[in-house]
Amino acid sequence: MTKQLRVGILGATGMVGQRFVELLENHPQFQITALAASDRSQGKTFAEACTWRLAGEMPEFVKALQVQAPEPPLDCDLVFSSLPGDIARETEGSFAAAGYPVISNSSAFRMDANVPLLIPEINPEHLALIAAQKKSGNGQHGFIVTNPNCSTIMLALALAPLHRKFGIESVIATTMQALSGAGYPGVASLAISDNVLPFIESEEEKIEQETLKILGKLNGESIEAAPMKISAQCHRVNVSDGHLAAVRVKLKDSAPLKDVKQVLSTFSALPQELKLHSAPEQVIIVRDEKDRPQPRLDRDAGNGMSITIGRLQPDTVFDYRFVALSHNTIRGAAGAAILNAELMIATGNLK
């Protein structure tokens, strides 16, 4: 068996931090050896500091680990970060400067020119930016790799096979996003009960900007953004987990519906070829039922790592429309970062 890499989790007591703990239990390549969180948790055991919010019990193996400050040094080979954006840049930067690989779910570095914004099925070649990042970091051995915003991951995975096959000119996406995306305690119950909130801070900008970087081309030591237009509107809805998006797409090359469906349903990429531990066997599940996907029924597809597309049909304004769904704290957060790290091991970028 390959030696496991020792992992630290920054922001370990939060919702995404807990997902990291859950998903890394019994992982063949990673072992959690350090947990870090805010001042009020430091010095306590994880069992004392963390109110477990996920289904089932807190894994036994982390209960006795002491929660430390989110600053180097930590007893680990790499860190997964789920820190809030307002503190992530300074903290993640300090770990990279201290020599740690930082695999981040936070937004702080996503749009930096030399930081890979990675979805392994779409842009593994963007990992070449690590070399440019190290070169600009005055010889530091650490580096930062990020995964996108939770809704961006879902949209980019749906668009990537269409863009490769037919080209895309324009996209309009309207999201209906789950409560867990706001963390805990998140949205006040009196605000979301019997209601839809038509604004999520910075979410629309993230989708519009990040998708273009992910679908863009590596050009030397930077990314040339994909040549398409994306418009997003984001809403918070009264659903626990699972982000939904109603999407309209204008293609560059015309294509019949059967070809569009086949390109989506047969999409497979490097993680599937490498059989990475967290990679779903089927990246995109296309459903024919008129009322699917639904968060409660479809968010756990592929152990939460597949996205589901339904209501695929010609559109009267653009070319096609569909509804996409993904699990926002698994594929959209912790699971995405773990899959990134698995790809980095397989490609020699993480040792």
N, C-alpha and C positions, 0 to 999 in steps of 0.2 A: 504494500500500500504506500502511495506517495505521502511524504511527510506533510502534515497539515500546517498551513500558515496561521500564525497567531494574530487574532483580530481584536482591535479596539473599536468600540461603538461610541461616537460622540452624540449626545442627545438621547441617551439610552432609555430614559424613562418616558419619553413622549410616545405618541401613537406609532410613528414610523420606526422609532427606536425599538419599540416592542415587536414590531413586525420583523426587524432584523434578528432579534433574539429568537423569535419563533422559527423563522426560516433557516437560521444557521444551526439549530439543534440537529445533531447527527449529520451535519454536512460533511461529505468526504474530504473536502479540501481546506476547510476553515475551522478553527477552534477559537471561541471567544475567551480571551484572557484578560481583557480590560473593559470597564464600563465607565463612562464619564457623563456628567450632567451638571445642572446648575448648582449654585451655592447651597440651596436648601436640601439638596440630596447628598452632598459630599460628606464622606465619613461614615455614612450608613451602609448597611448591606443593601443589595438590590431589592431583596424582599421587604426591607423596611422602607426604602425610598420610593418604590414603584407601586402604584395601584394598578394592578393588571387589568387591562380593558378589553383584551381579546378573548375569544371563545376558548373554553378549557382553562387549565391551570397553568400558572407560571412554570416554565421548565425548571426542574430541580437543580440543574447544573449551574444556573446563574444566581440562585437565591443567596448564596453566601459570599458572592463577589462584592468587594467594597467599591462603592461609587466614588470616583476620583474627579478632580478638576479637569475640564477639557483643555488641557495644555500639555505640551511635551515636557518631560518624557513620559510615555506610557509603555507598559510591558507588552509590546505587540510588534508585529512585522508590518502591519498596515492598519489604516483606520477607515471605517465606514462612517460617514457623517450625515446626520439628519438634523443638524442645527438650524435654528431660525435664521433667516436671511440677514437680519440686522447684526448678528454676531459672527456669522459663518466666515465672512471674508478674512477678518483678522485671525480667527482661530485656525481655519484651514490653512491659511498662508503660513502660519507659524509652524504647523506640523510639516508642511512641504519643505520649508526652509530647514527644519531639523532633520530631514532625510526620510520622512515617511511618505509612502504612497498614500494619497488621499482619494478615496472613491466616494464621491459626494452626491447626495440627493438634494442638496441645497442649491439655491439659485445664484449665489454670490459670484461664481466664476463662469457660469454657463456661456456667456457671450464674449469672454476674453478670446482674443484672436488665436492664441496658442494653446487653448484648453480644449481637448476633445469633448464634444457634446454627443455622447455615444448611445446608439441603439444597435446592439451587435448584429441584428439581421439587416440593417440598412447601411451603416457606414463604418465598418471595422477598419477601413484604411485610414480613417481620421486619427487612429492611435499613433500615426507617424508624427503628430504634433507634439508628442511627449518629448521627442528629441529636441525640437525647437524650444520647448518650454524649459528644459534643463539647461540649454545653451544660454538662454536669456536670464537664468536664475543664478548666475555667477558660480557655476559648478556644483550646485546643490544636487543631491542624489534623490531627493523627494520630488513629487509631482502631483498634479491634481487632474483627475478625470471625473466628469460629471455625467449624470443622466438628466434627461429633460424634465420639464414640468409634466405632471401626471396626465393632463389632457393632451399635451403635445405628443406624448408617446403614443397614445391611442390614435390620434389623427395621422401622425407621420407613418405609423405602421400600415394604416389603411391606404395612404396615398402612395407610398414607395413603389409597390408593384405596378400601379397604374402609371406613375411617372416614368418608370423605366421602360415600360412597353409602349405607351402611347404618347407620353409627354402630357404635362398639365399646364394650362394657362391660368386658371383662376379657381379659387376655392372659397366657399362660404360655409362656415361651421358655427352652429348654435349649440352650446353645451348645456347640459343639465347635470350638475355636479353634486356628488354625495357629501354628506355632512362630515364624514371622517377626513375629508380633504382640508378642513379648517382646524384639524387637531382637536385636543380635548382641553377644556370643555367646549370650545368652538362657538357655534352660533347659539344664541339664547333661544330657549324653547318657545317663548312667546313671540319671537321674531320669525321663526320658521314654521310654526304650527299653522295650518290652514293658509299657507303662504308660499310664494316663490320670491327669492331675492334676486333681482336682475343686475347685480353688480358684485364682482369679486375682485378685490384690489390687485391690479397689475396682471391679471390672468389673461386678458385678451392680448395685451402686448407680448406676453411670453409666448403664446401660441403662434402669433403672427411672425415673430422674429426667430424663435428657436426652430420652427419647422423649416424655414429657409436655410438655416445653417446645417441642419441634419441632412437635408436632401441636396445640399450643395456639394461642389467638387473640391477635392484637395488640390491646392495650387501652390506648390512649394511649401512654405511654412505658414500658410493661412488657408482659409476656406472661402471659396467663391460661392456666394449665396445662390440658391436655385432660382432660375428666372421665371417666377410665377407670382401671382398676387393672392394673398390670403386675407380674408376678413373674418373675424371671430367675435361672437357675442356670448358672454358666459353668465350662467344663472346657478344659484344654489337651491337645491330642492330637498324635500324631506325624505331622503333615502340614506340609509346608514353607510353602505359601501357600493361602489360601482358608478363610474362616470359614463354618461350617455352623450352622444353628439349627433345632431342631424346635419348631414353634410351634403353639399351640392358641388359638383366638379365639372369644369369645362376642360375637355381634352384638346390637345393639339392635333392629334390624328383621330379621325372618326373610328369607332369600333362598335360592332354589334354587342348586344347585351350578353349573349352567351360567352363571348370572348372576355368581356370584362369580368364576368362571374368566374370564369376558369382561371384567369390571371390572379384573382384574389384568393380563391380557394386552394390553389396549388402552390402558393407562395412558400418557398423554403429557402434557407440561406445558411451561412457558415455555422451558426450555433447548432443547427439541426445536423449538418454534415459532421461536425465535431462531436455531436451527442453530449453537449454540455449539460451538466447536472440539472440546472434550472430551466433549460430551454424546453418549450413545449413542442411536442411532436408535430402539432399543426399550429402554425402561427396565427392564421386567420380562419375562423370558422364562419362559413356563409350559411345562413338559415333561410329557408323558403317560407316559413310560416308568416302570415300577414301581421302577426302581433309580436314578433320577436326581433331583436333581443330585448329582454327585460332584466334589470339589475338583479332582482332576487333569484331569477332562474338561470342567468348566464354569466354572472360575474366570476364564478369559480372555475370556468372552463379552462382546461389545461393547467390545473392547480393554481388558477388565478393569473397565469402567464400568457394565455391566448387572448386575442381580441375577437369579438363576435360582431359580424355585420349582417344586417337584415334589411328588409324593405328596399332592396336594390332594384331600381327601375329607371327608365328614361325620365328626364326632367323636362318641363315645358319651357324653361328659361336657359338653364345650362344643359349639359349633355346627360348627366346621371345624378341621381340622389340616392342616399342610403342612410341608415342609422348604424352607428358604431358604439360598442360598449367595451369597457375594460375595468378590471379591478384596480382602483386608484392607489391603494396602499401596497399592493403586491406588484403587478406589472408596472404600475405608475410610480412606484417609489422604491421600497426595500428590495423587492425581487429584481427590479431593473438594475440596481446597483450591484447586487450579487452576481447577476448574469454578466455584467460588465467585467467584474473581477475574474470570473471564470474564463471569459474570453481572453483576458490579459494574461492569465496563466498559460492558456493553450497557445498563445502567439508569442510567448517569451517576454512579454512586457511586465510581468510580475513574477518575481522569484522569491 
